[in-house]
Structure formats: structure tokens, C-alpha cells
Amino acid sequence: MDTVIKTEKGLVKGVQEGSCLVFKNIPYAKPPVGELRFKRPVETDAWEEVLDCTKFGKITVQEMPGDEKPWEKLYHKEFYSDPEYLREMGEDCLNLNVWTPAKSPEEKLPVAFWIHGGGFGGGYSSEIEFGGEAYGKNGVILVTIEYRCGALGFLAHPWLSAEDEHGVSGNYGIFDQIAALEWVYRNISAFGGDPENITVFGQSAGCMSTQVLVSSELPGTKIAKAILQSGVQVHSRIHVTPTLKQAEAYGERIVELTGAKNLEELRQLPAEEIMKAKSLFDGECFRKAMAGDGEFVGGLVIVPNVDGYLLKKDVRKAFEDGDIRKIPYMAGCVTDDLGTTDENRKEGIPGILLKECQAWCAGAAEKGCPDCYCYLFSAELPGENGNSDVAFHSAELWYMMGTLNRCWRPMENYDQKLSERMMAAWTGFMKTGSPAQAEKDWAPCTGEDGFVKEFC
């Protein structure tokens, strides 16, 4: 295909990278600044000149992991220490990236729609471990998206609900994801993609976002398949979905900490002041959690809320009632994942998330979904000085994205073979709804102790 492609809003120019044409920083909505801050995304205007889409755009405003706290030190070294992959932050961040191996628009390749994690407070679509060349080699188009995070993406407040036509607030980051999905559905055929075969997948908060999307009526029929990585919840309270009233109460405290006296002042504040107020609020929540306040179990507070519009009920209740998309699913986690206890580690067994994934797959099948598949990533990663590291939360990303060559770890031939197997399984599922063509022994997960494919 030509490096210039016509979208519904105008021409975009990409760049050839390996076997893929890559289009970076395509706007899917207007910049959410000024009067558009704390509002649902608004469709972007058309442009006349060819838009240069050869460099990644801005990422959502966030606090990057540092190297002081143990968990931040791990993630800083793993994913955020290479300056080549660090990006400029800004509220003008509603963009997406497309890697396509298609030779012509008529190919109709499967589409993988990736939602990054980051606890709904950060992360971005062009992190070092994300890339689409390996997907392209497997005949799949990869799309990665930016969405608003933190208070800019999820702040609810009575002021904001009062001005909204549906009487709701918060959830802007999820509405961003839906807007990006709608853009892909309307435009991906120009890149050689099949709009009727879009797999939404994500890890951690990206997984939680995917669960929200398949539990909401708003995406319509645009999601053909879904993969839930390290964040699905059926019975647990790993991630709490607050009511709108609860979310508004949290928002009132954050706004109080900013010192804004009205909505106009709130919209005029520098983003850094809003981030600072949310950070102070997070500290208050952490102290309450340590004191045993059950309301804050799970650690994530400024998150998607049950507003009666995007979400009509808590995602666990939606699953219980069968109010999820009746599509094929994959769900899985890693050995030392969210909710893993010290006792689990001593016994050498995964934490609660594996049971949650089995429950999702089995329950979805019982509720009328096609075959669902469960996995566990238990491989140990090569570390420093000949040591190895247990599969920690996010460790599988290098492997299922096919980006081992960017990792600081001394990856070996075994790791490369494991990555190729996972890529074949993920893209096989995206093509057919089953990973079993790539992994012949991968049976559907039926029953809450159903089959789990282990990648080790």
C-alpha cells in the first residue's frame, strides 16, 4: 500500500518500518482542552493537507514510575528507563497508532485493538514493550491508543454531572476508548483491516477497561472478540467499580484539594495542579486502606464508575446477570499477579486471578458465549548475573507483543521460541476465535477448575 492513506477526515502519511506500514499519532477526537476538559470526546474536524503521522504523539498527563519505591523501581527499569521510548505529555493526547502489513485495502485483515494498563493513572500506547511488527508478520493489524488517565480521565463531580446531558460524570477515559474504537471501525478498511473482526485486548487497567467495554451497551457490535490479561474480576474486589455518587464524593475531595471554587476555575487550572491534588487524595486513600477502611480495598479509586449510562451496573453484577458481549474470550494472568499473597508465593501457586480467569471463561460459556480459553504465563525471565525473575505483573507483555529485542534482559533462544508461540496463539485467536490451531492441546475452559494453558 501507499504510505499516504485516505481516512474519513483527511489524508495521513505513514512510514515503512520492517514489514509494516506504521501510522503514528492519528487524531481520533478533538484535543480535550479548555471547555472540552472533563467532557466526553468530540469528533475531530477534517483537515486539508496531508497529516504527517510518522512520529508518536503526546501521551496522557501522568506521574512516571520513579526508582525509589520497590514496585516503581521495578517498572521504571523494566519499561521506562530507555529515553528513546519516553514521550512528551500533554492533554492533547487523543491519538492512535496503526501497524499494518496489508499490501492493499482489499485484504480485510483481523484487527487487534490494544488498551494499555497503568492503574487508570498512566501508561501509554508507545511504551518500549508495545509494537506491531510481530503482529504484522502474523497477518494481523495492531492499533494502540491513547486515552485520558488519572483525574483528567476519571474525575466525577456534581458540577460536571449537572452540565452533562445524561447527568453523569467521570469515565472520560473509557469514552475515549469507545471513540477510538469507533474511529477504527469506520476507517480501518482503508488500512487493509476488517472492521467486523476487531479483537479488543488489554492488560491490567487495559484488561479492566476491556471488561467495562464488553459490559456496556455503548460499543454496540464493534467488538468481535476480547482478550482479558491480568485484571478480570468475577468474584474478587481486586478492582472496585464505584457508584456515580461515590465517585462524585471522591471528586469533591480532589477538587477541594485543588482550591478551585467553581467549574470555570477547575478547567483553567494547570494539569499539574490537578495531578498534585489527585496524588494527595491517593495518599489519603492509602492511609484509610491501611487502617482497614473496606471502601478502599484494591487500591484503585479514581476509576470507571457505574453511572447508569456507560455502565448500568457493577461489572461483577453484569457478568453474573449475563450482560456481557456474547463473543469468544481469552483470559489469563501471570504467576505473581495482582492479589497474589505471600502464602501463595511460598506454595508456588498463582494468586486469586487465575481462579477469576477460570471463572470468567467457564461462566461466559454458560451464559451463551462461544468457547473461552484460559492461560497462565509462568515462565521465569532471565535477570542479572545469571539469576531469573518470577513472572511478575506485566512480565508477559514482552512475549505476547514480540518485542524481546528491546528488553534489557539477556533473552535467550528459549524466550524467543516462547514469544513466537504466544504470538501465534494470540493472533490465531484474533483470526478464528480459537488459539488451538497454534497450540493443539489448548482446550476450552469449562467449569471453574477448567483447562488452563500454561506458557512456561
C-alpha angles and dihedrals in degrees: 000000000000118000088238115070130182116234125182090265100041148298121317127196120214136180134239112245114175110307095342138076106226125204113190132191098012107171114233096176140014118279106275094229135123109002090001093062109112092015133109113269117278122217112261123245122250120260130215105207125064107274114230105230099171099107131055116256134225122304129222116282108265148140110261119222111266131203101253109078113059096240092044090049090054094050094041092057094039101048114000109042099086108087091205089071099043116107140203113262126223144138088251089081108119097120138119139205129224128201110189129177091185117130093201139010089251095069097089096203123185114267126224113203109197124202113192125222131229107137091278085286103085148334125118143223099251101048116148093261095053123084140133106219094094090049089050091053087055092051099256130120114228122210120186121188142202119222134174115271137185119019091334088061104034111020112134121191137160089244090058095043090051093059095044120099090226094041093243138116140187121041092092091136091056091047086053089055091050091049090051090048090051090050090052092047091052099040112026094089087070087061093049095265132135110236089198092059106056118146114200112206138164145159130234105336086006088058091047088049090051090052089051091050095051089046094053130079093215101083088058113193096331094108112077098172138359138208118201114200123188103331113062116132130198106149105358132085096223087128120022120211104210124209118252089254091054092046091050090052090053089048092051089057092049092049089048088055091052092055092228111152098196143006094268091057091046091054092049096052118107111258089241091063091053091048090051092052092050090050090054090048091050088054091053091050092049092053090049091050091051088051090056101259101161092202089074100045109137099036099244113104111151094063140117112314135206098254101162091243110059091020120023092185142009111288092243090053091046089055092046090052093046092245095144133105110281095229137119115283139195118194130178150137144199131263099259099035138143111313095020110145131209087251090055089051092050090051092045094234132126119259130244096298095076090057089047091053092049090048091051094050095044094043094046090053090050089051094057104273120137119255112316125206131211129200142181123206104209102155117131114233120228109251139179126315094008093305125128132221127222116245100274128188106296095013093119093061094085090054103042091044094049094231102125090128090068095051122103090222120101094250116194136205090269091058091050092051091048090050091050090051092050092046090051091049095047094046091041089057090048091053101043110008091252132083090196094095088067097035105036095193095051104115124186115269109248122171125018090279092044129146118305121194109218121210107198 
